[in-house]
Amino acid sequence: MFDIGFWELCLIAVVALIVFGPEKLPEAARSAGLWIGRARRFMATVKQEIDRELHLQEARDAIKRSEQSSLHQFLEETKTGLNELQKPIISATDNEKTPLPANNLPPAATTSTVHKIEPH
């Protein structure tokens, strides 16, 4: 991120020594180190959360793609199965073009047998 070399660090140390003085410099360095550590931990936490969200989004997209492909495959199989079922029905209706009786009932339904049950 920052490209700070040896001479830049020496210049910062000399300026800090002049500004804070030799008595307050260790305390200032300690608090600066604490702040830098907190900032690094915060940045690491943010990075982990972003990575986690990206992985979750990728997982959601993968699930959505697999659900869509599964649904598409299911629909195609169902369509193929229905077409296969439709073929015998169409051929059977084309082969059997028998007219229905005048009352529009099939021949088996026109004759009925009534059985009378008598008590014993």
C-alpha positions in Angstrom: 0.0 0.0 0.0 2.5 2.6 1.2 6.1 2.3 0.0 8.1 3.6 2.9 11.8 3.0 2.9 14.5 3.1 5.6 15.4 6.8 5.1 11.7 7.8 5.3 11.4 5.9 8.6 14.5 7.7 9.9 13.1 11.1 8.9 9.8 10.3 10.7 11.6 9.2 13.8 13.7 12.4 13.9 10.6 14.6 13.4 8.7 12.6 16.1 11.7 13.0 18.5 11.8 16.7 17.9 8.0 17.2 18.2 7.3 14.9 21.2 10.6 15.0 23.0 12.5 12.1 24.5 10.2 11.7 27.5 6.8 11.4 25.6 8.1 9.6 22.5 7.8 6.0 23.9 4.2 6.7 25.0 3.3 8.3 21.6 4.9 5.4 19.8 3.0 2.9 21.9 -0.4 4.6 21.2 0.5 5.0 17.5 1.2 1.2 17.4 -2.1 0.5 19.1 -4.0 2.6 16.6 -2.2 1.0 13.7 -3.0 -2.4 15.1 -6.7 -1.5 15.5 -6.8 -0.2 12.0 -5.2 -3.4 10.6 -7.6 -5.6 12.5 -10.5 -3.5 11.3 -9.3 -3.8 7.7 -8.8 -7.5 8.1 -12.3 -7.9 9.5 -13.8 -5.9 6.7 -11.9 -8.0 4.1 -13.1 -11.2 5.7 -16.7 -10.0 5.7 -16.5 -9.0 2.0 -14.9 -12.4 1.1 -17.7 -14.2 3.1 -20.4 -12.2 1.3 -18.8 -12.9 -2.1 -18.7 -16.6 -1.3 -22.3 -16.6 -0.2 -23.3 -14.8 -3.3 -21.4 -17.3 -5.5 -23.1 -20.1 -3.6 -26.5 -18.6 -4.1 -25.8 -18.2 -7.8 -24.6 -21.8 -8.1 -27.8 -23.0 -6.3 -30.0 -20.9 -8.5 -28.2 -22.2 -11.7 -28.6 -25.8 -10.5 -32.2 -25.3 -9.6 -32.9 -23.7 -13.0 -31.1 -26.5 -14.8 -32.9 -29.1 -12.8 -36.2 -27.5 -13.4 -35.5 -27.2 -17.1 -34.4 -30.8 -17.2 -37.6 -31.9 -15.3 -39.8 -30.0 -17.7 -38.1 -31.5 -20.8 -38.4 -35.0 -19.4 -42.1 -34.4 -18.6 -42.7 -33.0 -22.0 -41.0 -36.0 -23.6 -43.0 -38.4 -21.5 -46.3 -36.7 -22.3 -45.5 -36.8 -26.0 -44.7 -40.5 -25.7 -48.1 -41.1 -23.9 -49.9 -39.0 -26.5 -48.7 -41.2 -29.4 -50.7 -44.3 -28.5 -53.8 -42.3 -27.6 -53.8 -40.5 -31.0 -53.1 -43.7 -32.9 -55.9 -45.5 -31.0 -58.4 -42.7 -31.7 -57.5 -42.7 -35.3 -57.9 -46.4 -35.7 -61.2 -46.7 -33.8 -63.5 -44.2 -35.4 -66.7 -46.0 -34.4 -69.8 -44.0 -34.1 -71.5 -43.8 -30.7 -75.1 -44.9 -30.4 -77.9 -42.3 -30.6 -77.9 -41.7 -26.9 -74.2 -40.9 -26.9 -73.3 -43.6 -24.4 -70.8 -46.3 -25.1 -72.3 -49.8 -26.0 -71.5 -51.3 -22.5 -73.5 -48.5 -20.8 -76.7 -49.0 -22.9 -77.5 -52.4 -21.5 -77.9 -52.6 -17.8 -78.7 -55.4 -15.6 -80.6 -54.8 -12.4 -80.4 -57.4 -9.7 -83.1 -57.5 -7.1 -81.9 -58.5 -3.6 -84.6 -60.2 -1.6 -84.3 -60.6 2.2 -83.9 -64.1 3.6 
